[in-house]
Amino acid sequence: MNQIYGPADVVAGVIQFLRGKGINARSKVPNDRAPGMVRVTRTGGSPKSFYEDDAQILIEVWDSSHEQSFDLARRIWGMIALVSEDDQEAFPGLVTYRAVPNIPIQYPDEHAPEMDRHQLTVQMLVRMEPLEVT
């Protein structure tokens, strides 16, 4: 067996962080969207060094009106923006060196035209985890 460093599960860490703040976050959403739903997915990133992963996370928010959807997205933006670089354990299961949220934008969902969706991305620099491979 060889040990290398591999990507951490940043999606799980962000979901747990948001759930700890009372946000109904998940990695999948059902076909029937409901107000207040939040989905977290990893959309990109790459190793920054042997031990660091520069991950890009997408957070999508659905609600019944533009105002409600934007307000929830903005609250999530604020929760993440408030995390200090000194709080490396703010996201459960991750050692986070930096988490920078981008401004929420409106992005209609063709599968839920009666709902309003906003989304934001978060650039996260996190520590890679030891991984045993053969």
N, C-alpha and C positions, 0 to 999 in steps of 0.2 A: 504494500500500500504506500502511496505517496500522499503527502499533504500539500495542497495548494490553497490559495485564497479565492473564494468565489462570491458571487453577489448575495447579499442578504435579501430577505423577503420584505422589501420596502412597502409593498401594498398592505401586507398584514400589519405592519407597524403603524401606517397612517390610519388604517381602519380602526385599530385599537385606540389610537390617540383620539380620533373623532368620537368614537363610542364613549370614551371616558368623559367627553365634554357634552354628552347627551344627543349627539348627532347619529341618526339611523344610517350609518355607512355600511356598505357591502361591496363585494367585488362583482356581483351579478345583479341585474334587475329583471323582474318579470316582464312579460310582454305588456301587461296592463300596468302602466306607470301610476304611482300614487303620489299625492302631494307630500313633499318633504323627503323624497327618496334621494339618496346620495350614492354614487358609484365611484370607486377608486380603481384605477388601472395604471399599470406602468406602460408608458408609450415610447420609451427610449432611454438612451444613456449609454455609457461605456466606462470601462475602467479608466480611472484618472492616474492611478499608480498601481503598484503591486497590491496595495492594501486598501485602496479607496475606489468607490463606485460613484460615478456622477450620474445619478438616476433622474429621469424625468417622469413625473407622476401627473396624471390627468384626474381631476375631480369634477364630476358632473352633478348638477343639482336640478331636480324637477320640482315644480310647484304649480299651483293653479293660476297664478297671475305673474306678470312680469315683475311687479314690485316684490312679491313674496319670494320668487326665485332669486332675484338679485340680492335681496336682503340676506337670505340664507347663504348664498355664495360669498357675499361680503363678510358675513360673520365668520365663515370658515377661513377666508383669507386673513382676517384679523387674528384668529386663534393661532394660525401658523406663523404669521408675521411677528407675533408676540414671543415666540420661542427664541430664546437667546442662544447664541453660539456657545455660551458657557453651560447650557443645559443639554449635554450630550445624550441624556437618557430620556428626553421628553417623549420620544416615540418608542413605545414598548418593543423590546426585542432588537432595537437598533442602537448603534453608537452613531449619533448624528453630529457632523461637524458644521453643517450649514443646511438650512431649509429656507428657500426664497420663493414665496408665492408670487405669481403674476396676476395682473388685474383681471377680475372676472369679465367674461364677454358673453353676450347672448348668442345661443347657438340652437336654432329650432330642431326639434326631433320629429322627423317625418313619420315615425311610428306612434307618436303621441301628439297629434296636432292640437288637441285641446289643452295640453300642458305647456308651460313655459320652461325652457331649460337654459341655464347659465353654466359655464364651465371655466375652470382656471387650471393652469399648470403650476407645478411646484418643482423647482430644481433642488435636488437633495444630494449633498455630498455625505456619504455614509461609509463606515468601515466595512470592508469585505469580511467574510467569515471563513474560518478554517474549514476545509473540505477534504475528505479522504477519498482518493480515487485509485483505481487499479489500472 
